[in-house]
Amino acid sequence: MNDESPAEFLHRLERQVRTEARHQWDAAHARWEKTLTERVESGRAIGPLTLASKSTAGHLRLIHFDPSADDISVFREGDPLRLSQNAPEGEHHADVTFHGLTRKGLTVSAPKKFQLPSSGGWTLDETVIDLTDIHLRALHELATTAHGRENVMPALLHCQGDTIDLEEHAEAIDTIPAEQLDESQTDAVATCLAADRYHLVQGPPGTGKTHVLARLVVQLTARGMRVLVCAFTHRAIHHALRKIRPLVDCPVFKISDPFPHDGENIDFRDDFAATGLLDEPGPWVVGCTPYSLFTRRASEARFDVAVIDETSQLPVETAIMPMLRAQKWCFFGDIRQLPPVILRPVEDPAHESVFTSLSRKGGHTMLRTTYRMNRPLCRWPSENFYQGNLAPDRRIADHRLRLSPSPHPTPALRADPALTRIAIPHTGNRAASPEEADETAFLLDQMLVGGLKPAQIGVVVPFRAHAARIRKLLRMARFASHPDIADLVVDTVERFQGQERDVVIVSFAVSDESFMERLGDFLTYPQRLNVAVTRARVKVILIHSTALHRWLERQAPYDERAALTLSLLHAAG
């Protein structure tokens, strides 16, 4: 058993919910006090913006700005932002949702009641959506309902995995067509079906986690189940529903406002009542975020099974929301990728994801074949994070980068080695490096000239300021001949998780030793390294300072994280 009593467990969750909210607001106020130039350069704001037009969509007001001079890739669709006239803490502001670049311009949605003046420069800033009240409602239900006390609480407190019906597992194996899933994928679906209360599926990079999730939902709906598809982000829910919808013969809805840029093949409904499923016994599938389950959107919805994605990034206090609304739970995630993003000090198990918490108690199935990384790229993450059990599918194992012949070929862009590095002798750089940004821009230009499309390339960095510097270089004349240059994503590790590209450049930026000492744990965090280098299909190029390499060599003998990072550089030659 967990040493905590139910009362202590509830008290801890409530304390960390309140503490996290306080830290989020403190961080937001500190950002908003900076100048617009500082906020933009650090990748925390867009502006000044000029109003282009306004329109309506249901109960929302859509606001369109001229994006010509702004870096729209700072934020991504679904991000909550604060719209103001460069006064995010002033009286006249609105909390809006970012929709990216649409046909009418840079678009956000706001409540209809927000009256937007037509004059003045506008800014979009990172904001805080305070979800404390929703968390507290869920904690109250956890403590006061029979399902919460008798099912959810024991699953989170007991120190053993769930019970698997081996006979049902064997029967499930026989019902899954062999051509749809590989061996470990089939085992994952069958074990989820045979679990009494819950099961965890670990999906390392490129192993078809969403494909497995969709095939599990097919099996559940074939059994007449009411299925919740839930995740921390709207993007993950949309991705799953697009996979599921062609495979099932039942209603499939998403509960949320429509997403203009990411709504293709998604049937949106404003709330659960609008689906017409309240009195329907099933089968049906509904997708929504955990928070919608405790608001007017979907508070009355009840499910047989919750299939929950991104649970390695889902804090326990948030995971209890879908757990309270369903009788059985299937958790998809990977403890070797990024954990929940929190601002409060890390102490005790409070920062753990629900996947990490439950996986310590046993009972998870790992997908073992990656359909993304070729054999050389798979080797380092497999050996260092997956006990050597992750292997590339034979059909992609020997894939390599192929560029058009160049009269002056760049060594880093040769087909082999697939994992390579460039060491640059710069010093004194902290959150951004002009030297590494210039080298990155040079390599990007060479790849585009060599025949790669912008959407085939990604750049992963540790800091938003470095990303902003590289994106600024992409606005130079030599990139103007590529009208789709915006498809070349330059972003932090946290925002790149879940994506993949043919080629990924990882630029570390830092060369200031005092900065490295202070942020060493962040720079060498194992899960961040794993995510960064597993986005690519055929080529990874590491760019770093010689100062970083020397610092890692000094730290490695007594710092496991530094030793791991150094092993990555050495694996790249």
N, C-alpha and C positions, 0 to 999 in steps of 0.2 A: 504493500500500500504506500501511497504518497504520504509523507509525514504530516502534510497539512490536513486539517479537518475541513469539511465543507464550508464552515463559517470563515475560517482563515483564508481559504481559497477565494471566496467571494470578496472578502475584505481586500485581499491583495489585488484582485482584478479591478475593483473600484478605485483603489488608490492609484494604480498605474494609469487608468483611464484619465483621471483628473490631472495627474502629474504630466502626462503627455500633452494634454490640451494646453496646459499652462506653458510648457516649453515651446509648443508650436506658436502660440500667440507672442511670446517674448521674441522668438526668432523673426516673426513677421514684422513686429514693430521696429526691430533693429534694422531690417532691410528697408522699410519704408522711410526711415529717417535719412537714408543716403540720397545723393543727388540722382537725377534721372540718368545721367551719363554713367555713374558708378553702377547703377542697377542694370542698365543695358549691357555694359561691358562685362559684368559678371554673369550674364545670361539669366537674370532674374526678372527682366521686364522688356517690353517692346514699346517704343515710342520715340518722338511724338507721332501720333497717327492723325490722319485727316479723314473725316467722315465722308463716305461715298454715297450710301443710301441706307434705307431702313425697309423692312418688310415684316410680315407676320407668318407664323406657323403654329396653328392651334392656339394655345394659351401663352405662346412665347413671342417675344419681339426679337427678330433677327437684325443685327447691326453689322453693316458692312463697311470696312475701311479700305482706303487705298494702300495696298501692300508694297508699292513699288520700291520704297526706300527702306523697307524693314526686313529684318531677319525672322521670317515666320517659323523657322525650324527650331526656335528656342523652346516652344511649347508643342504639345501634341494634342490631337483631338480628344476631347473629354476632360482636359485639365480644367479645374476650377480656377478662375482668375478674378482679380478685382479691377474693374474699369473705373477710371477717374480722370479728371483733368490735372494729372500729375499731383494729385493730393489723395493718395490711398487711405489716409487716416482722416480725411475731411468728411463733411456731412454729405456731400453730393458724390456718391459712388454707388456702384452696383456690383454684386457678386454675379459673375457670368460664367458661361461654359464656352470653352474654345472649340471652334469647329475647323480651324485651319483655312487654307486657301480654297474658296469655292468660286463658282462662275461669277459671283457678284463682288468678289474681293476677299479680304481677310475678315472672316466672319466669326461673331460670337452671338450667343443667345442670352437674353435677359428676360425677367418677368415683364409682362406687358405693362404693368403699372409704372415701370421705370421711365421717366420722361427725360429724353436725351436732347440737350441743346444742340443746335446745328452748328454752332461756332465753337472755336477753341480747339487746342491740341489735346489729344486723348492719349492715355497710357494704359497698358495692360500689365499688371503686376501679379506675381505669385501671391496667393491668398491662403487663408485658413478656412476650411469648412469644419466648424466645431460640431462634432458628432457625439459629444458627451451625453446629451439627453437620450439619444438612441441607445448608446451602450448601457446606460443605467436602466433603461426599460428592459433590455435583454437580460441583464443581470438579475433584475427583480423577477422576471419570468423563470429564469434558471432556478431561483431559490424557492419559488412559490408554487410551481406546477408539478404535477406528478411526473410528467415526461422529463422535465428538467432535473428533478431530484433523483429519479429512479433509473434514468438512462443516460442523459448527457453528463451529469456530474460524475457518476461512477466511471464512465469511459475516460474522462479527463484526469481523474484522481487515481484510478487503479493502476498498478504497475505490471499489467500483463496485457498481451495482445488479445484480439478478438477470437472467437471460436469459429473454425472453418468446418463445414459439413463436407467431409471427403467424398461421400457418395454423390452429393449434389455437384461437387467440383468435377467429378468424373463424367457425370451426365452433361454438364455444361460444356466440357471439352468436346464432346461428341456433337453438340448442336452448332458449334461455330465452324463455318466453312474454312477449310485449311488455306484456301487461296486468299483469304481476307486479312489474315494476321500471321506474323511469324510466331515461333514457339513461345518466346517469353511474353509477347503481346497476348497470345491466346491464354496463357496461364494467368496473366493479370486480370483479364476479363472474367475468366471462370472463377477465380478466387474472390473477386468482388461479388459475383452472383452467389457464391456459396458461403460468404461471411454471414454470421448471425447478426451483427450490428454494424461493423465498419471494416474497411480495409484500405491500405495505403498503396498507391502505385508510384514508384520512383521512376521518373522519366529523365534520364541524362540527355544532354543536348542532341537533337536530331533523331531521337529514337521513336518518333511518331506518337508522342503522348496524346495529342489532340485526336489523332486518328483512332487510337485505342479508346479514348473517352467517347467518341462518337459511336464506335461499335458496341461499347457497353450500353449506351443509351438505346441502341437498336434492340439489344437483348432484353432490356428492362421494359421497353414499350411492347415488345412481343408478348410479355407476360402481363400486360394490362396495367402497368404501373403509371402513376403520376410522378413525373420526374422534374426535379429542379436542377437547372444548370446554373451554377453560381461561380463567381470569381471576383477577385479584388478589383479588376479593371473591366470597363466596358469592352475594350478591344478583345480581351481573351474570351468574353462571353460571345461576342459577335463571331469570332473565329470558330468557336465550337458550334454555334447554331448553324452557321453556313455549311459545316461538315455534316451535321445531323439531318438537316431538313430534307435533302434528296434521298435519304436512306430510310425514312420512317413514313408510315401511312397513318399519321395522326396530326392534330394541331400542334404547331410550334410557334410560340410567341416570345417577344422580348418586352419586358415591362420597363419602359423609360421614355423620355422624350426621344424623338427621331434624331438620328445622327446624319446630317446632310452628306458628310464625306465618307462615312463608314457604315452606311445603311443598306448597301446592296444585298438583296435577297433576305433581308430581315423584316419580319412582320411585327412592327412596333405597336404597342398598346400603352395608353397613358397609365392605366392601372389594371389590377387583376380583374375587377368587375367587367371591364371592357372586353375581356377575352371570351366571356360567356361560359367559362369553365367551372364556375363556382359549384354547381351541382352535378357536374359531369364526373363519373367514376374513374375515367381513364380508359385507354392510355392518352396522355398528352405531355407536352414538354413546355416548360416556361423557363426563360432565362432572366435573371436579374441580379443586382449586386446584393450583398448581405444586408446593407442598410435599408433597401427598399422593403425588405420583409418586415421591418418595424416602423414603417411609415404608412400613410394613407394609400400608397401605391399598391402594396401587396400584403398588408398585415393580416388579411383574412385567408390567405392562401395556405393550404396544407398539402404535404407531399408524402408519397411512400418512400422515395429515395432522393437524396441530395447528392449530385455529382459535382464536386467542388474542385475547381482548378486553381492553380497558383497558390496552393496551401503552404508552400515553403516561404511565402511572403505574407501569409495571413496570420496576424496575432491571435492568440487564443480568445481574447475578449471579443474579437470580431467573428471568429469561427463559430462561436456558440449560437449566432443568429440563424444560419441555415441548419445547424444541428437541432435547434429547438423546433424548427418547422418541418422536419422530416423524421421518419422512424428509423431510417438507415442511411449511412453516409459512406461515400467513396471519395477518398482524398487523393488528388493528383498533385505531385510536386517533386522537388529534388533538394534534399538538404545540402547538396554540394553546390547549389547555386545561391543567389542572393537571399538573405533573410529579410524580415520586415524592416522597413525604414522607420527608425524611431529617433526622437530628439532627446528623450529623457535619459539620464545616466543609466548605463547598463549595469544591472545588479540582479542577483539571484536568477531564477528562470524567467523573470518577467518579460524579457525581450525575445523569448523563443517563439517561433511559429508553431502553429498547431501540428504541422507535419513533423517538425523536430521533436516536439513533446511526445507525440504518439509513437514515432518511430523508435524512440528509446525503449519502448515497451515491447518491441518485436512486431512481427506481422506485417511486413511490407514485401511487395514484389517489385523487382527491378527489371526494367526493359534493357536489353543487353546489346541490341544492334543499332548502330547509328546509320542513318541514311543521308547524313549531311557531310561529315568529315571524311576525307580520304585517309589512307592508312598512316602516313607520316603525321598528319595533324591529330589523329586520334590517339597516338601513342602516349604523349605526355599526360593529357587528362585521364586516360584510362589507368595508367600506372600510379598516378598521384592522388586520384579521387575515387576510383571505382574498382580498386583491388585487381586491376588487370582484366576485369570482366566485360569491359566495353570494347566492341570490335566493329569495324566498318562492314557494311554490306558488300559482298564481293563485287557487285555491279558498279560501285563507286570507289572502291578501294584504291584503284590505280589512276583516278582522274588527276589531271594536273592543269596548271594555268597555261593557256595558249594565247599568245599575243602575236599580232602581225610583226613580221621581221622589221627590225630597226637598224639603221646604219651605225648607230651608237648604242648598243644594248646596255641597259642598266643591270648590273649583277643581281641586285635584289629582286628583279622581276623575271629572272630565269625560272623555268619550270621547277627545277630542283636547286636547293632544298625547298620543300613546301613551307617549312617553318624557318625563317631567317631573321636576322637583326642588323640594324645599323646603329653604331655607336658614334655620337657626336660630341666633340670636346667643348661643351659650353658650361658656364658656371653662373651662379647667382640667380637662377630662375626658380620661381615658386609655382604659382598656379597656371602659368603660361610660359611658353618658350618660343620666341620668334625663330630660332634656329630650327627647331623641330617642325614648326608650322611651315616654314619654307621648304624643308625636305619633304614633308607630306604633300604639299601642293605640287612639287616637282614630280613625285611618284604618281600622283593622281593624273596629272597631265599626260605622263608617259602611258599610263594604262588606257586612258581615253583615246589617245592617238593610236594605241595598239589594238583598238577594236572593242574594248569593254564598254558596256553602257553604264551610265551613272548608277542605275539601280542594282548593278552587280557589285558595287564597291561600298564599303563602310569604313568609317574611322571611329575608333573607340578611344576615349581619353578619360583621365581621372577628374578633370575640373571643367566646369562650364566656361570659365574664362579662356581656357585653351581652345575649347570647341569654337567659341565665338571668334577667336583670332583666325582659326583655319577657315571657318565659313566666310570671313571677310575676304580672304585670299581667293575664294571661289567666285567672287564677284568681279575678279580681274578679267581683262579683255580676252586672255587666251582661253578662258572657259566659256565665253559668250556664244561660241558656235554650237554649244550643247544646250538646246532649249529645255531639256529635261534634267538640267544639272541639279535641280532641287531634289531629285530622287536619290542623290548621293548623300547619305545620312552621315552627319558628324555629330556624335553625342557621347554622353557619359555612359559608363558601364551600366549604371542603374536603369537608364532609359533605353539601353540597347538590348536588354534581356528579352528573349522571345523572338528576336529577329535573326535573320541569316543573310549572308552575302557570299558571292564567289571568293572575293578577296577582302581581307580586313587588315587595316593598319592599326596597330596599337601604339599610341604615342604617350610616353610617361611624363614628359614635360619637365620634371623637376631636376634641379642641379644645385640648389642651395642646401648646404649640409645641415644648418640649424633647422630648416624647414623639414628636411627628411627625418631628422631626429624627432621633431614634434609630431609629424604625421606618419611615422613609420608603420604603425599598425594599419592605418587606412591604405597606404600605398601597397602593402604586402598582404592584404587581407585575402586569404585563400579563395573564398568563393568569388571575389571580384576577378581574380586572375583567371579562374576557371571559365567564368562567363565571357570575359574578354576574348580569350583565345579559341573559344568553341563556337563563335558565330560564323566562321568561314567554312567554305566547302573545299577549296583547293589551295589557298595560300594565306599565310599570316606573316606580316612584316612587323617586327618590334622595333620601335625607334626610341632610343634612350640616351641619356648623357653618360659620358665616361665617369662623371662624378657619382652617378647613381650606382654604376657597376662597382666602383671602389668602395662605396658605403656598404653595399650588400656583402661584399667579400669580408669586410671587417665585422659585420653583424652576424653573419651566417654561423660561426662556430657556437654561438650561444643563443641564437634566435631562430626557431623553427620556421617562422614565416619568411624571414629574410633568406634562409637556406632554400626554401621552396621557390621563391622568386628568382634566386640565383640559378637554381636548377633549370628554370624556364629559359633564362638567357643562354645558359650553356647548351640546352637542347637545340637552341636556334643557331648554334655554331660559334 
